Amino acid sequence: MKAPRKPAAFRLEPEAAPAAEAERPRQPRALDSSMAIVTPAEIDVFDAGDPMDEVPPPPTAPKRRSWLATIFLGAFGALLSLAIGLWADRLIRELFARAEWLGWLAAALAALAALALLVILTREMLAIARLASVEKLRARALDAISRDDPKVARSVVSELTGLVSHKPETAAGRRTLASLENDIIDGADLVRIAEAEILGPLDARAQHMILDAAKRVSLVTAVSPRALVDLAYVLFESGRLIRRLSELYGGRPGTLGFFRLARGVLAHLAVTGAIAAGDDFVHQIVGQGLAARLSAKLGEGVVNGMMTARIGVAAMEVTRPLPFTALKRPGMTDFLTALASFTRKKAGAAEA
């Protein structure tokens, strides 16, 4: 028999498991920055606010005319003045040749016309200067609110008080503001209190003016036989409303100032049209069931009246010496409700 084998010890190396290799952390390495691609996070469109709830931007001052246009208009105006002067000189000389008294009469009339023209031009320049001062006052009020500067705020309030001092509606607000002016430290609060106390009564009267103009346009549109008559009356009523609102807030524009003011209103409508107009107006009309309750002509009157109201609100923002900060900006819903009620009453009275 063979002798039994002696026991021996063996050393076994453990095998590395694949799972252990997968769990082993990857060694850090440098990346080439030129090959890195950064993908922006996905933007949720529902996080953005509703554009109908946004506040329209305040009206800005019109841009200055280019120097080339200024030179052209100045040269053309001087040339036209010389032509009129030569024509008047020739006319007066011919009248002197016919009869001396005719020449003196023509000379007196020419001097009177020149004096009247000088007065008209002076008034127009003063009116344009008043409109420019209103625009500057609005810009300074925004600056005082943004920087909370009490010194600028007191200057703005003083100028605003002088601008509307002839308005009896602002007497109580001016007395209240005079009693509180030294007790208010923050400039932004002082401007907001001045807006609420002084411009509050004027805003209420301005809204009545806008609503009355919208009612007149709605009524005239409902009874006029031609679309051209509707357009002409809307333009007439809108122009008169712009002038009346400017006079209400202390602007008192002349003829040239009115054209500048109308241009500013149209520019403000163009800026705020994407917010104030759009589907909201159509939804309001459909939501109130006007299409089913009113005839086609009365519905057209409501639409034209709301167009006049929208122009009036834009003119209110352009002619107002302070921006809407403490008081709420007038909305189209209030005007639409009142205008629809007025149109339904007129329709019922006509049927009766």
C-alpha positions, 0 to 999 in steps of 0.5 A: 500500500502506498503511504498517505499523501501529506496535507499541503496548503494552497493559496487561491487568488479571488476572481474579480467580479464584473459587477465590482468593475462596473461599480468602480468610479471612473477616473476624472479626466480633462475635457476639451473646452472647444468640443463642449456643447452646452444645451440650455434648459427647456423653457416652459411656455406656461411659466410666462405671464399672460400678455393681456395682464401686462401694463403698457409701457409709458408713452415716450417723447417723440424722437427729434427730427433729423438735421437734414429734415430741419434744414430742408424745412427751414430753407423751404419755409424761408423761400416761401416767405420770400415769395409771398413777400415779393408778391405782396410788394408787387401788389402794393406797388401796383395799387400805389400806381393806381391810387395812393389810398389803395396803396396805403390800404394794402400796406396797412392790411399787409402789416395787420396780416404780418402782426396776426401771423406773428401772434399765431406763430408765438402762440403755436410755439408756446403751445408746443413748449407746454406739450414738451414740458408735460413730456419732460415732467412725465419723464422726471416723475418716472425718474423720481419714482425709480430712484426714490429721489425726494428732491426731484419728487418735490420739484415734480410736485411743484411743477404739477401743482403749477400746471393744474392750478387753474383747475377747480377740480384739483383745489382739494387735492392741492390743499391736502398735498400742501399739508402733507408735503413736509411729512413725506420723506420718500420721493416715490411716495410723494409722487404717488400721493400727488398723482392720487390727490391731484390727478384723480379728479381729472382722471374721472372727468377724462373717463367721462369724456371718453365714454361720452365720445364713444357713445356719440360715435356709436349712435352716429354710426348706427344711424348713418347710411354710409361707411365714409360718414362713419369714418369721417365722424370717428376721425372728427370725434377722436381729434376733438377728444384728443384736444379736450383731454390735453386741455384738461391736463393743462396742455392746451395745444395749438394747431401744430401742437395738435398734430404733434399730439396726434402723432404721439397718440398714434405712436402709443397705439402702435406700441401698446396695440399688441397688449391692449388690442388682439383677441381680448376685445373680440372675446369680450364682445362674444362673451357679452353676447352682443352679436346675438342681442344687437343688429349688425348696424348697432354692433358696428356702432359698438365696435366704432365706439370702442375704437374711439374709447381706445384712442381716448385712453391712449390720448389720456396716457400721452397728455397726462403729466404723470404716469399711471403708478398709484391709480389704475389705468382705465381698461376697455372692459368698463367702457364696453359694459357702459357702451353696450348698455347704452346701445341696448337702451337706444335699440329698445327705445327705437323698437318701442 
